[in-house]
Amino acid sequence: MKKIYKVESSAINSVAYDNDTNILTIEFKQGAEYDYPNVPLSEVIDLVNAPSVGKYFNTHIKQYSTRVASA
């Protein structure tokens, strides 16, 4: 089941995480959505609670492989 988190960020609109598949989906303000497979829940929790979501994304989440999210 996917849980959606609204975040305060100048670049990221929302964060969604599927516990069943461990896929993190990031929706960016410009409208693009990307999936990041194999992201641990602890990483997602740290992302949504980070003082700077964008900075945390750039230093911790970008290391995971990415693909354009399916519609």
mmCIF file as Biopython writes it, N, C-alpha, C and O atoms, coordinates in Angstrom:
data_model
#
loop_
_atom_site.group_PDB
_atom_site.id
_atom_site.type_symbol
_atom_site.label_atom_id
_atom_site.label_alt_id
_atom_site.label_comp_id
_atom_site.label_asym_id
_atom_site.label_entity_id
_atom_site.label_seq_id
_atom_site.pdbx_PDB_ins_code
_atom_site.Cartn_x
_atom_site.Cartn_y
_atom_site.Cartn_z
_atom_site.occupancy
_atom_site.B_iso_or_equiv
_atom_site.auth_seq_id
_atom_site.auth_asym_id
_atom_site.pdbx_PDB_model_num
ATOM 1   N N  . MET A ? 1  ? 0.835  -1.174 0.000   1.0 0.0 1  A 1 
ATOM 2   C CA . MET A ? 1  ? 0.000  0.000  0.000   1.0 0.0 1  A 1 
ATOM 3   C C  . MET A ? 1  ? 0.887  1.247  0.000   1.0 0.0 1  A 1 
ATOM 4   O O  . MET A ? 1  ? 1.858  1.337  0.751   1.0 0.0 1  A 1 
ATOM 5   N N  . LYS A ? 2  ? 0.535  2.194  -0.849  1.0 0.0 2  A 1 
ATOM 6   C CA . LYS A ? 2  ? 1.333  3.400  -0.999  1.0 0.0 2  A 1 
ATOM 7   C C  . LYS A ? 2  ? 0.875  4.469  -0.012  1.0 0.0 2  A 1 
ATOM 8   O O  . LYS A ? 2  ? -0.317 4.748  0.112   1.0 0.0 2  A 1 
ATOM 9   N N  . LYS A ? 3  ? 1.843  5.062  0.688   1.0 0.0 3  A 1 
ATOM 10  C CA . LYS A ? 3  ? 1.561  6.182  1.582   1.0 0.0 3  A 1 
ATOM 11  C C  . LYS A ? 3  ? 2.168  7.436  0.973   1.0 0.0 3  A 1 
ATOM 12  O O  . LYS A ? 3  ? 3.322  7.427  0.542   1.0 0.0 3  A 1 
ATOM 13  N N  . ILE A ? 4  ? 1.386  8.521  0.938   1.0 0.0 4  A 1 
ATOM 14  C CA . ILE A ? 4  ? 1.836  9.778  0.337   1.0 0.0 4  A 1 
ATOM 15  C C  . ILE A ? 4  ? 2.142  10.786 1.437   1.0 0.0 4  A 1 
ATOM 16  O O  . ILE A ? 4  ? 1.364  10.976 2.372   1.0 0.0 4  A 1 
ATOM 17  N N  . TYR A ? 5  ? 3.295  11.422 1.296   1.0 0.0 5  A 1 
ATOM 18  C CA . TYR A ? 5  ? 3.738  12.435 2.248   1.0 0.0 5  A 1 
ATOM 19  C C  . TYR A ? 5  ? 3.843  13.769 1.517   1.0 0.0 5  A 1 
ATOM 20  O O  . TYR A ? 5  ? 4.488  13.852 0.472   1.0 0.0 5  A 1 
ATOM 21  N N  . LYS A ? 6  ? 3.224  14.795 2.049   1.0 0.0 6  A 1 
ATOM 22  C CA . LYS A ? 6  ? 3.387  16.150 1.530   1.0 0.0 6  A 1 
ATOM 23  C C  . LYS A ? 6  ? 4.631  16.722 2.217   1.0 0.0 6  A 1 
ATOM 24  O O  . LYS A ? 6  ? 4.789  16.585 3.430   1.0 0.0 6  A 1 
ATOM 25  N N  . VAL A ? 7  ? 5.492  17.346 1.461   1.0 0.0 7  A 1 
ATOM 26  C CA . VAL A ? 7  ? 6.731  17.883 2.024   1.0 0.0 7  A 1 
ATOM 27  C C  . VAL A ? 7  ? 6.863  19.365 1.677   1.0 0.0 7  A 1 
ATOM 28  O O  . VAL A ? 7  ? 6.285  19.849 0.704   1.0 0.0 7  A 1 
ATOM 29  N N  . GLU A ? 8  ? 7.622  20.055 2.484   1.0 0.0 8  A 1 
ATOM 30  C CA . GLU A ? 8  ? 7.952  21.460 2.235   1.0 0.0 8  A 1 
ATOM 31  C C  . GLU A ? 8  ? 9.279  21.493 1.485   1.0 0.0 8  A 1 
ATOM 32  O O  . GLU A ? 8  ? 10.336 21.214 2.051   1.0 0.0 8  A 1 
ATOM 33  N N  . SER A ? 9  ? 9.207  21.836 0.208   1.0 0.0 9  A 1 
ATOM 34  C CA . SER A ? 9  ? 10.410 21.865 -0.613  1.0 0.0 9  A 1 
ATOM 35  C C  . SER A ? 9  ? 10.176 22.771 -1.810  1.0 0.0 9  A 1 
ATOM 36  O O  . SER A ? 9  ? 9.059  22.865 -2.317  1.0 0.0 9  A 1 
ATOM 37  N N  . SER A ? 10 ? 11.220 23.431 -2.253  1.0 0.0 10 A 1 
ATOM 38  C CA . SER A ? 10 ? 11.094 24.270 -3.445  1.0 0.0 10 A 1 
ATOM 39  C C  . SER A ? 10 ? 11.147 23.442 -4.724  1.0 0.0 10 A 1 
ATOM 40  O O  . SER A ? 10 ? 10.772 23.936 -5.787  1.0 0.0 10 A 1 
ATOM 41  N N  . ALA A ? 11 ? 11.604 22.195 -4.643  1.0 0.0 11 A 1 
ATOM 42  C CA . ALA A ? 11 ? 11.740 21.356 -5.830  1.0 0.0 11 A 1 
ATOM 43  C C  . ALA A ? 11 ? 10.817 20.134 -5.835  1.0 0.0 11 A 1 
ATOM 44  O O  . ALA A ? 11 ? 10.456 19.633 -6.900  1.0 0.0 11 A 1 
ATOM 45  N N  . ILE A ? 12 ? 10.435 19.655 -4.648  1.0 0.0 12 A 1 
ATOM 46  C CA . ILE A ? 12 ? 9.667  18.410 -4.542  1.0 0.0 12 A 1 
ATOM 47  C C  . ILE A ? 12 ? 8.261  18.711 -4.051  1.0 0.0 12 A 1 
ATOM 48  O O  . ILE A ? 12 ? 8.072  19.399 -3.048  1.0 0.0 12 A 1 
ATOM 49  N N  . ASN A ? 13 ? 7.280  18.187 -4.772  1.0 0.0 13 A 1 
ATOM 50  C CA . ASN A ? 13 ? 5.880  18.385 -4.429  1.0 0.0 13 A 1 
ATOM 51  C C  . ASN A ? 13 ? 5.411  17.373 -3.384  1.0 0.0 13 A 1 
ATOM 52  O O  . ASN A ? 13 ? 4.812  17.740 -2.373  1.0 0.0 13 A 1 
ATOM 53  N N  . SER A ? 14 ? 5.693  16.093 -3.643  1.0 0.0 14 A 1 
ATOM 54  C CA . SER A ? 14 ? 5.274  15.056 -2.711  1.0 0.0 14 A 1 
ATOM 55  C C  . SER A ? 14 ? 6.175  13.837 -2.826  1.0 0.0 14 A 1 
ATOM 56  O O  . SER A ? 14 ? 6.923  13.658 -3.788  1.0 0.0 14 A 1 
ATOM 57  N N  . VAL A ? 15 ? 6.064  13.006 -1.791  1.0 0.0 15 A 1 
ATOM 58  C CA . VAL A ? 15 ? 6.835  11.773 -1.682  1.0 0.0 15 A 1 
ATOM 59  C C  . VAL A ? 15 ? 5.835  10.670 -1.393  1.0 0.0 15 A 1 
ATOM 60  O O  . VAL A ? 15 ? 4.984  10.820 -0.516  1.0 0.0 15 A 1 
ATOM 61  N N  . ALA A ? 16 ? 5.925  9.567  -2.114  1.0 0.0 16 A 1 
ATOM 62  C CA . ALA A ? 16 ? 5.060  8.419  -1.852  1.0 0.0 16 A 1 
ATOM 63  C C  . ALA A ? 16 ? 5.939  7.182  -1.684  1.0 0.0 16 A 1 
ATOM 64  O O  . ALA A ? 16 ? 6.972  7.044  -2.339  1.0 0.0 16 A 1 
ATOM 65  N N  . TYR A ? 17 ? 5.512  6.289  -0.798  1.0 0.0 17 A 1 
ATOM 66  C CA . TYR A ? 17 ? 6.307  5.085  -0.549  1.0 0.0 17 A 1 
ATOM 67  C C  . TYR A ? 17 ? 5.387  3.881  -0.468  1.0 0.0 17 A 1 
ATOM 68  O O  . TYR A ? 17 ? 4.366  3.907  0.219   1.0 0.0 17 A 1 
ATOM 69  N N  . ASP A ? 18 ? 5.756  2.832  -1.173  1.0 0.0 18 A 1 
ATOM 70  C CA . ASP A ? 18 ? 5.012  1.577  -1.157  1.0 0.0 18 A 1 
ATOM 71  C C  . ASP A ? 18 ? 5.786  0.563  -0.313  1.0 0.0 18 A 1 
ATOM 72  O O  . ASP A ? 18 ? 6.847  0.089  -0.718  1.0 0.0 18 A 1 
ATOM 73  N N  . ASN A ? 19 ? 5.250  0.239  0.856   1.0 0.0 19 A 1 
ATOM 74  C CA . ASN A ? 19 ? 5.913  -0.712 1.760   1.0 0.0 19 A 1 
ATOM 75  C C  . ASN A ? 19 ? 6.035  -2.105 1.167   1.0 0.0 19 A 1 
ATOM 76  O O  . ASN A ? 19 ? 6.971  -2.837 1.486   1.0 0.0 19 A 1 
ATOM 77  N N  . ASP A ? 20 ? 5.092  -2.477 0.304   1.0 0.0 20 A 1 
ATOM 78  C CA . ASP A ? 20 ? 5.113  -3.821 -0.277  1.0 0.0 20 A 1 
ATOM 79  C C  . ASP A ? 20 ? 6.245  -4.002 -1.282  1.0 0.0 20 A 1 
ATOM 80  O O  . ASP A ? 20 ? 6.820  -5.085 -1.390  1.0 0.0 20 A 1 
ATOM 81  N N  . THR A ? 21 ? 6.560  -2.942 -2.013  1.0 0.0 21 A 1 
ATOM 82  C CA . THR A ? 21 ? 7.573  -3.050 -3.062  1.0 0.0 21 A 1 
ATOM 83  C C  . THR A ? 21 ? 8.858  -2.288 -2.757  1.0 0.0 21 A 1 
ATOM 84  O O  . THR A ? 21 ? 9.845  -2.421 -3.480  1.0 0.0 21 A 1 
ATOM 85  N N  . ASN A ? 22 ? 8.852  -1.485 -1.682  1.0 0.0 22 A 1 
ATOM 86  C CA . ASN A ? 22 ? 9.994  -0.632 -1.325  1.0 0.0 22 A 1 
ATOM 87  C C  . ASN A ? 22 ? 10.354 0.358  -2.423  1.0 0.0 22 A 1 
ATOM 88  O O  . ASN A ? 22 ? 11.525 0.667  -2.645  1.0 0.0 22 A 1 
ATOM 89  N N  . ILE A ? 23 ? 9.315  0.854  -3.112  1.0 0.0 23 A 1 
ATOM 90  C CA . ILE A ? 23 ? 9.530  1.856  -4.159  1.0 0.0 23 A 1 
ATOM 91  C C  . ILE A ? 23 ? 9.132  3.224  -3.630  1.0 0.0 23 A 1 
ATOM 92  O O  . ILE A ? 23 ? 8.013  3.435  -3.161  1.0 0.0 23 A 1 
ATOM 93  N N  . LEU A ? 24 ? 10.075 4.140  -3.719  1.0 0.0 24 A 1 
ATOM 94  C CA . LEU A ? 24 ? 9.848  5.537  -3.364  1.0 0.0 24 A 1 
ATOM 95  C C  . LEU A ? 24 ? 9.525  6.283  -4.659  1.0 0.0 24 A 1 
ATOM 96  O O  . LEU A ? 24 ? 10.258 6.171  -5.641  1.0 0.0 24 A 1 
ATOM 97  N N  . THR A ? 25 ? 8.442  7.032  -4.660  1.0 0.0 25 A 1 
ATOM 98  C CA . THR A ? 25 ? 8.073  7.844  -5.817  1.0 0.0 25 A 1 
ATOM 99  C C  . THR A ? 25 ? 8.162  9.311  -5.416  1.0 0.0 25 A 1 
ATOM 100 O O  . THR A ? 25 ? 7.560  9.735  -4.429  1.0 0.0 25 A 1 
ATOM 101 N N  . ILE A ? 26 ? 8.915  10.074 -6.187  1.0 0.0 26 A 1 
ATOM 102 C CA . ILE A ? 26 ? 9.077  11.502 -5.948  1.0 0.0 26 A 1 
ATOM 103 C C  . ILE A ? 26 ? 8.351  12.255 -7.060  1.0 0.0 26 A 1 
ATOM 104 O O  . ILE A ? 26 ? 8.595  12.017 -8.243  1.0 0.0 26 A 1 
ATOM 105 N N  . GLU A ? 27 ? 7.461  13.161 -6.672  1.0 0.0 27 A 1 
ATOM 106 C CA . GLU A ? 27 ? 6.806  14.046 -7.630  1.0 0.0 27 A 1 
ATOM 107 C C  . GLU A ? 27 ? 7.450  15.421 -7.479  1.0 0.0 27 A 1 
ATOM 108 O O  . GLU A ? 27 ? 7.381  16.050 -6.423  1.0 0.0 27 A 1 
ATOM 109 N N  . PHE A ? 28 ? 8.070  15.863 -8.552  1.0 0.0 28 A 1 
ATOM 110 C CA . PHE A ? 28 ? 8.747  17.155 -8.542  1.0 0.0 28 A 1 
ATOM 111 C C  . PHE A ? 28 ? 7.780  18.271 -8.910  1.0 0.0 28 A 1 
ATOM 112 O O  . PHE A ? 28 ? 6.759  18.030 -9.554  1.0 0.0 28 A 1 
ATOM 113 N N  . LYS A ? 29 ? 8.104  19.488 -8.499  1.0 0.0 29 A 1 
ATOM 114 C CA . LYS A ? 29 ? 7.241  20.645 -8.740  1.0 0.0 29 A 1 
ATOM 115 C C  . LYS A ? 29 ? 6.989  20.872 -10.232 1.0 0.0 29 A 1 
ATOM 116 O O  . LYS A ? 29 ? 5.914  21.346 -10.602 1.0 0.0 29 A 1 
ATOM 117 N N  . GLN A ? 30 ? 7.955  20.544 -11.095 1.0 0.0 30 A 1 
ATOM 118 C CA . GLN A ? 30 ? 7.768  20.756 -12.528 1.0 0.0 30 A 1 
ATOM 119 C C  . GLN A ? 30 ? 6.864  19.698 -13.146 1.0 0.0 30 A 1 
ATOM 120 O O  . GLN A ? 30 ? 6.566  19.760 -14.339 1.0 0.0 30 A 1 
ATOM 121 N N  . GLY A ? 31 ? 6.414  18.708 -12.332 1.0 0.0 31 A 1 
ATOM 122 C CA . GLY A ? 31 ? 5.434  17.731 -12.798 1.0 0.0 31 A 1 
ATOM 123 C C  . GLY A ? 31 ? 5.967  16.333 -13.043 1.0 0.0 31 A 1 
ATOM 124 O O  . GLY A ? 31 ? 5.183  15.388 -13.131 1.0 0.0 31 A 1 
ATOM 125 N N  . ALA A ? 32 ? 7.264  16.175 -13.154 1.0 0.0 32 A 1 
ATOM 126 C CA . ALA A ? 32 ? 7.830  14.848 -13.401 1.0 0.0 32 A 1 
ATOM 127 C C  . ALA A ? 32 ? 7.739  13.979 -12.149 1.0 0.0 32 A 1 
ATOM 128 O O  . ALA A ? 32 ? 7.851  14.472 -11.026 1.0 0.0 32 A 1 
ATOM 129 N N  . GLU A ? 33 ? 7.536  12.681 -12.359 1.0 0.0 33 A 1 
ATOM 130 C CA . GLU A ? 33 ? 7.539  11.711 -11.264 1.0 0.0 33 A 1 
ATOM 131 C C  . GLU A ? 33 ? 8.564  10.636 -11.571 1.0 0.0 33 A 1 
ATOM 132 O O  . GLU A ? 33 ? 8.662  10.149 -12.697 1.0 0.0 33 A 1 
ATOM 133 N N  . TYR A ? 34 ? 9.327  10.275 -10.549 1.0 0.0 34 A 1 
ATOM 134 C CA . TYR A ? 34 ? 10.334 9.235  -10.699 1.0 0.0 34 A 1 
ATOM 135 C C  . TYR A ? 34 ? 10.211 8.230  -9.568  1.0 0.0 34 A 1 
ATOM 136 O O  . TYR A ? 34 ? 9.920  8.586  -8.426  1.0 0.0 34 A 1 
ATOM 137 N N  . ASP A ? 35 ? 10.440 6.956  -9.908  1.0 0.0 35 A 1 
ATOM 138 C CA . ASP A ? 35 ? 10.467 5.880  -8.927  1.0 0.0 35 A 1 
ATOM 139 C C  . ASP A ? 35 ? 11.911 5.556  -8.559  1.0 0.0 35 A 1 
ATOM 140 O O  . ASP A ? 35 ? 12.801 5.568  -9.409  1.0 0.0 35 A 1 
ATOM 141 N N  . TYR A ? 36 ? 12.123 5.269  -7.291  1.0 0.0 36 A 1 
ATOM 142 C CA . TYR A ? 36 ? 13.428 4.861  -6.777  1.0 0.0 36 A 1 
ATOM 143 C C  . TYR A ? 36 ? 13.229 3.523  -6.066  1.0 0.0 36 A 1 
ATOM 144 O O  . TYR A ? 36 ? 12.799 3.496  -4.912  1.0 0.0 36 A 1 
ATOM 145 N N  . PRO A ? 37 ? 13.539 2.403  -6.748  1.0 0.0 37 A 1 
ATOM 146 C CA . PRO A ? 37 ? 13.339 1.073  -6.152  1.0 0.0 37 A 1 
ATOM 147 C C  . PRO A ? 37 ? 14.357 0.773  -5.051  1.0 0.0 37 A 1 
ATOM 148 O O  . PRO A ? 37 ? 15.443 1.351  -5.006  1.0 0.0 37 A 1 
ATOM 149 N N  . ASN A ? 38 ? 13.975 -0.139 -4.177  1.0 0.0 38 A 1 
ATOM 150 C CA . ASN A ? 38 ? 14.842 -0.673 -3.119  1.0 0.0 38 A 1 
ATOM 151 C C  . ASN A ? 38 ? 15.281 0.357  -2.083  1.0 0.0 38 A 1 
ATOM 152 O O  . ASN A ? 38 ? 16.365 0.247  -1.509  1.0 0.0 38 A 1 
ATOM 153 N N  . VAL A ? 39 ? 14.440 1.351  -1.848  1.0 0.0 39 A 1 
ATOM 154 C CA . VAL A ? 39 ? 14.744 2.357  -0.835  1.0 0.0 39 A 1 
ATOM 155 C C  . VAL A ? 39 ? 14.176 1.876  0.500   1.0 0.0 39 A 1 
ATOM 156 O O  . VAL A ? 39 ? 12.981 1.593  0.587   1.0 0.0 39 A 1 
ATOM 157 N N  . PRO A ? 40 ? 15.004 1.776  1.537   1.0 0.0 40 A 1 
ATOM 158 C CA . PRO A ? 40 ? 14.493 1.342  2.849   1.0 0.0 40 A 1 
ATOM 159 C C  . PRO A ? 40 ? 13.560 2.392  3.464   1.0 0.0 40 A 1 
ATOM 160 O O  . PRO A ? 40 ? 13.729 3.590  3.236   1.0 0.0 40 A 1 
ATOM 161 N N  . LEU A ? 41 ? 12.594 1.938  4.230   1.0 0.0 41 A 1 
ATOM 162 C CA . LEU A ? 41 ? 11.642 2.835  4.887   1.0 0.0 41 A 1 
ATOM 163 C C  . LEU A ? 41 ? 12.363 3.854  5.760   1.0 0.0 41 A 1 
ATOM 164 O O  . LEU A ? 41 ? 11.947 5.011  5.818   1.0 0.0 41 A 1 
ATOM 165 N N  . SER A ? 42 ? 13.415 3.456  6.428   1.0 0.0 42 A 1 
ATOM 166 C CA . SER A ? 42 ? 14.160 4.384  7.291   1.0 0.0 42 A 1 
ATOM 167 C C  . SER A ? 42 ? 14.685 5.579  6.497   1.0 0.0 42 A 1 
ATOM 168 O O  . SER A ? 42 ? 14.733 6.694  7.017   1.0 0.0 42 A 1 
ATOM 169 N N  . GLU A ? 43 ? 15.075 5.358  5.256   1.0 0.0 43 A 1 
ATOM 170 C CA . GLU A ? 43 ? 15.567 6.435  4.390   1.0 0.0 43 A 1 
ATOM 171 C C  . GLU A ? 43 ? 14.421 7.390  4.038   1.0 0.0 43 A 1 
ATOM 172 O O  . GLU A ? 43 ? 14.620 8.603  3.977   1.0 0.0 43 A 1 
ATOM 173 N N  . VAL A ? 44 ? 13.237 6.847  3.810   1.0 0.0 44 A 1 
ATOM 174 C CA . VAL A ? 44 ? 12.067 7.664  3.489   1.0 0.0 44 A 1 
ATOM 175 C C  . VAL A ? 44 ? 11.682 8.538  4.686   1.0 0.0 44 A 1 
ATOM 176 O O  . VAL A ? 44 ? 11.391 9.724  4.529   1.0 0.0 44 A 1 
ATOM 177 N N  . ILE A ? 45 ? 11.681 7.955  5.856   1.0 0.0 45 A 1 
ATOM 178 C CA . ILE A ? 45 ? 11.358 8.697  7.074   1.0 0.0 45 A 1 
ATOM 179 C C  . ILE A ? 45 ? 12.344 9.842  7.274   1.0 0.0 45 A 1 
ATOM 180 O O  . ILE A ? 45 ? 11.949 10.959 7.607   1.0 0.0 45 A 1 
ATOM 181 N N  . ASP A ? 46 ? 13.626 9.560  7.070   1.0 0.0 46 A 1 
ATOM 182 C CA . ASP A ? 46 ? 14.636 10.618 7.191   1.0 0.0 46 A 1 
ATOM 183 C C  . ASP A ? 46 ? 14.420 11.708 6.142   1.0 0.0 46 A 1 
ATOM 184 O O  . ASP A ? 46 ? 14.603 12.891 6.429   1.0 0.0 46 A 1 
ATOM 185 N N  . LEU A ? 47 ? 14.030 11.313 4.926   1.0 0.0 47 A 1 
ATOM 186 C CA . LEU A ? 47 ? 13.780 12.285 3.859   1.0 0.0 47 A 1 
ATOM 187 C C  . LEU A ? 47 ? 12.646 13.227 4.227   1.0 0.0 47 A 1 
ATOM 188 O O  . LEU A ? 47 ? 12.811 14.445 4.155   1.0 0.0 47 A 1 
ATOM 189 N N  . VAL A ? 48 ? 11.498 12.689 4.621   1.0 0.0 48 A 1 
ATOM 190 C CA . VAL A ? 48 ? 10.339 13.549 4.889   1.0 0.0 48 A 1 
ATOM 191 C C  . VAL A ? 48 ? 10.515 14.394 6.144   1.0 0.0 48 A 1 
ATOM 192 O O  . VAL A ? 48 ? 9.836  15.408 6.305   1.0 0.0 48 A 1 
ATOM 193 N N  . ASN A ? 49 ? 11.415 13.992 7.032   1.0 0.0 49 A 1 
ATOM 194 C CA . ASN A ? 49 ? 11.666 14.750 8.255   1.0 0.0 49 A 1 
ATOM 195 C C  . ASN A ? 49 ? 12.909 15.637 8.186   1.0 0.0 49 A 1 
ATOM 196 O O  . ASN A ? 49 ? 13.247 16.310 9.160   1.0 0.0 49 A 1 
ATOM 197 N N  . ALA A ? 50 ? 13.578 15.640 7.055   1.0 0.0 50 A 1 
ATOM 198 C CA . ALA A ? 50 ? 14.813 16.413 6.913   1.0 0.0 50 A 1 
ATOM 199 C C  . ALA A ? 50 ? 14.524 17.916 6.938   1.0 0.0 50 A 1 
ATOM 200 O O  . ALA A ? 50 ? 13.495 18.361 6.429   1.0 0.0 50 A 1 
ATOM 201 N N  . PRO A ? 51 ? 15.437 18.700 7.535   1.0 0.0 51 A 1 
ATOM 202 C CA . PRO A ? 51 ? 15.266 20.157 7.513   1.0 0.0 51 A 1 
ATOM 203 C C  . PRO A ? 51 ? 15.245 20.702 6.082   1.0 0.0 51 A 1 
ATOM 204 O O  . PRO A ? 51 ? 14.558 21.685 5.804   1.0 0.0 51 A 1 
ATOM 205 N N  . SER A ? 52 ? 15.985 20.074 5.185   1.0 0.0 52 A 1 
ATOM 206 C CA . SER A ? 52 ? 15.980 20.432 3.767   1.0 0.0 52 A 1 
ATOM 207 C C  . SER A ? 52 ? 15.750 19.154 2.971   1.0 0.0 52 A 1 
ATOM 208 O O  . SER A ? 52 ? 16.660 18.344 2.789   1.0 0.0 52 A 1 
ATOM 209 N N  . VAL A ? 53 ? 14.511 18.989 2.498   1.0 0.0 53 A 1 
ATOM 210 C CA . VAL A ? 53 ? 14.148 17.781 1.753   1.0 0.0 53 A 1 
ATOM 211 C C  . VAL A ? 53 ? 14.969 17.671 0.472   1.0 0.0 53 A 1 
ATOM 212 O O  . VAL A ? 53 ? 15.441 16.589 0.121   1.0 0.0 53 A 1 
ATOM 213 N N  . GLY A ? 54 ? 15.135 18.788 -0.219  1.0 0.0 54 A 1 
ATOM 214 C CA . GLY A ? 54 ? 15.914 18.784 -1.456  1.0 0.0 54 A 1 
ATOM 215 C C  . GLY A ? 54 ? 17.363 18.389 -1.248  1.0 0.0 54 A 1 
ATOM 216 O O  . GLY A ? 54 ? 17.924 17.626 -2.033  1.0 0.0 54 A 1 
ATOM 217 N N  . LYS A ? 55 ? 17.966 18.907 -0.194  1.0 0.0 55 A 1 
ATOM 218 C CA . LYS A ? 55 ? 19.362 18.577 0.105   1.0 0.0 55 A 1 
ATOM 219 C C  . LYS A ? 55 ? 19.492 17.096 0.477   1.0 0.0 55 A 1 
ATOM 220 O O  . LYS A ? 55 ? 20.429 16.421 0.050   1.0 0.0 55 A 1 
ATOM 221 N N  . TYR A ? 56 ? 18.545 16.600 1.276   1.0 0.0 56 A 1 
ATOM 222 C CA . TYR A ? 56 ? 18.578 15.177 1.654   1.0 0.0 56 A 1 
ATOM 223 C C  . TYR A ? 56 ? 18.403 14.304 0.414   1.0 0.0 56 A 1 
ATOM 224 O O  . TYR A ? 56 ? 19.093 13.298 0.251   1.0 0.0 56 A 1 
ATOM 225 N N  . PHE A ? 57 ? 17.478 14.695 -0.454  1.0 0.0 57 A 1 
ATOM 226 C CA . PHE A ? 57 ? 17.273 13.954 -1.699  1.0 0.0 57 A 1 
ATOM 227 C C  . PHE A ? 57 ? 18.570 13.888 -2.500  1.0 0.0 57 A 1 
ATOM 228 O O  . PHE A ? 57 ? 18.973 12.819 -2.958  1.0 0.0 57 A 1 
ATOM 229 N N  . ASN A ? 58 ? 19.214 15.030 -2.663  1.0 0.0 58 A 1 
ATOM 230 C CA . ASN A ? 58 ? 20.440 15.080 -3.469  1.0 0.0 58 A 1 
ATOM 231 C C  . ASN A ? 58 ? 21.580 14.254 -2.882  1.0 0.0 58 A 1 
ATOM 232 O O  . ASN A ? 58 ? 22.362 13.668 -3.631  1.0 0.0 58 A 1 
ATOM 233 N N  . THR A ? 59 ? 21.686 14.198 -1.572  1.0 0.0 59 A 1 
ATOM 234 C CA . THR A ? 59 ? 22.820 13.488 -0.969  1.0 0.0 59 A 1 
ATOM 235 C C  . THR A ? 59 ? 22.535 12.023 -0.638  1.0 0.0 59 A 1 
ATOM 236 O O  . THR A ? 59 ? 23.467 11.225 -0.539  1.0 0.0 59 A 1 
ATOM 237 N N  . HIS A ? 60 ? 21.259 11.654 -0.465  1.0 0.0 60 A 1 
ATOM 238 C CA . HIS A ? 60 ? 20.955 10.284 -0.031  1.0 0.0 60 A 1 
ATOM 239 C C  . HIS A ? 60 ? 20.087 9.479  -0.984  1.0 0.0 60 A 1 
ATOM 240 O O  . HIS A ? 60 ? 20.282 8.269  -1.097  1.0 0.0 60 A 1 
ATOM 241 N N  . ILE A ? 61 ? 19.153 10.089 -1.662  1.0 0.0 61 A 1 
ATOM 242 C CA . ILE A ? 61 ? 18.202 9.339  -2.481  1.0 0.0 61 A 1 
ATOM 243 C C  . ILE A ? 61 ? 18.674 9.185  -3.923  1.0 0.0 61 A 1 
ATOM 244 O O  . ILE A ? 61 ? 18.418 8.154  -4.545  1.0 0.0 61 A 1 
ATOM 245 N N  . LYS A ? 62 ? 19.345 10.173 -4.455  1.0 0.0 62 A 1 
ATOM 246 C CA . LYS A ? 62 ? 19.812 10.111 -5.846  1.0 0.0 62 A 1 
ATOM 247 C C  . LYS A ? 62 ? 20.723 8.918  -6.115  1.0 0.0 62 A 1 
ATOM 248 O O  . LYS A ? 62 ? 20.890 8.513  -7.265  1.0 0.0 62 A 1 
ATOM 249 N N  . GLN A ? 63 ? 21.311 8.356  -5.070  1.0 0.0 63 A 1 
ATOM 250 C CA . GLN A ? 63 ? 22.210 7.213  -5.247  1.0 0.0 63 A 1 
ATOM 251 C C  . GLN A ? 63 ? 21.468 5.953  -5.686  1.0 0.0 63 A 1 
ATOM 252 O O  . GLN A ? 63 ? 22.067 5.032  -6.242  1.0 0.0 63 A 1 
ATOM 253 N N  . TYR A ? 64 ? 20.161 5.919  -5.431  1.0 0.0 64 A 1 
ATOM 254 C CA . TYR A ? 64 ? 19.363 4.766  -5.848  1.0 0.0 64 A 1 
ATOM 255 C C  . TYR A ? 64 ? 19.052 4.894  -7.332  1.0 0.0 64 A 1 
ATOM 256 O O  . TYR A ? 64 ? 18.927 5.999  -7.860  1.0 0.0 64 A 1 
ATOM 257 N N  . SER A ? 65 ? 18.928 3.745  -8.000  1.0 0.0 65 A 1 
ATOM 258 C CA . SER A ? 65 ? 18.574 3.790  -9.405  1.0 0.0 65 A 1 
ATOM 259 C C  . SER A ? 65 ? 17.201 4.415  -9.580  1.0 0.0 65 A 1 
ATOM 260 O O  . SER A ? 65 ? 16.379 4.368  -8.665  1.0 0.0 65 A 1 
ATOM 261 N N  . THR A ? 66 ? 16.949 4.989  -10.718 1.0 0.0 66 A 1 
ATOM 262 C CA . THR A ? 66 ? 15.699 5.690  -10.946 1.0 0.0 66 A 1 
ATOM 263 C C  . THR A ? 66 ? 15.071 5.264  -12.265 1.0 0.0 66 A 1 
ATOM 264 O O  . THR A ? 66 ? 15.746 4.763  -13.164 1.0 0.0 66 A 1 
ATOM 265 N N  . ARG A ? 67 ? 13.771 5.475  -12.355 1.0 0.0 67 A 1 
ATOM 266 C CA . ARG A ? 67 ? 13.043 5.278  -13.595 1.0 0.0 67 A 1 
ATOM 267 C C  . ARG A ? 67 ? 11.834 6.190  -13.563 1.0 0.0 67 A 1 
ATOM 268 O O  . ARG A ? 67 ? 11.344 6.564  -12.497 1.0 0.0 67 A 1 
ATOM 269 N N  . VAL A ? 68 ? 11.359 6.542  -14.750 1.0 0.0 68 A 1 
ATOM 270 C CA . VAL A ? 68 ? 10.164 7.378  -14.843 1.0 0.0 68 A 1 
ATOM 271 C C  . VAL A ? 68 ? 9.000  6.566  -14.275 1.0 0.0 68 A 1 
ATOM 272 O O  . VAL A ? 68 ? 8.817  5.400  -14.623 1.0 0.0 68 A 1 
ATOM 273 N N  . ALA A ? 69 ? 8.221  7.190  -13.403 1.0 0.0 69 A 1 
ATOM 274 C CA . ALA A ? 69 ? 7.106  6.507  -12.762 1.0 0.0 69 A 1 
ATOM 275 C C  . ALA A ? 69 ? 6.044  6.153  -13.792 1.0 0.0 69 A 1 
ATOM 276 O O  . ALA A ? 69 ? 5.765  6.925  -14.710 1.0 0.0 69 A 1 
ATOM 277 N N  . SER A ? 70 ? 5.463  4.983  -13.625 1.0 0.0 70 A 1 
ATOM 278 C CA . SER A ? 70 ? 4.386  4.577  -14.539 1.0 0.0 70 A 1 
ATOM 279 C C  . SER A ? 70 ? 3.101  5.289  -14.144 1.0 0.0 70 A 1 
ATOM 280 O O  . SER A ? 70 ? 2.868  5.578  -12.971 1.0 0.0 70 A 1 
ATOM 281 N N  . ALA A ? 71 ? 2.283  5.561  -15.131 1.0 0.0 71 A 1 
ATOM 282 C CA . ALA A ? 71 ? 1.029  6.298  -14.890 1.0 0.0 71 A 1 
ATOM 283 C C  . ALA A ? 71 ? -0.020 5.422  -14.249 1.0 0.0 71 A 1 
ATOM 284 O O  . ALA A ? 71 ? -1.129 5.883  -13.980 1.0 0.0 71 A 1 
#
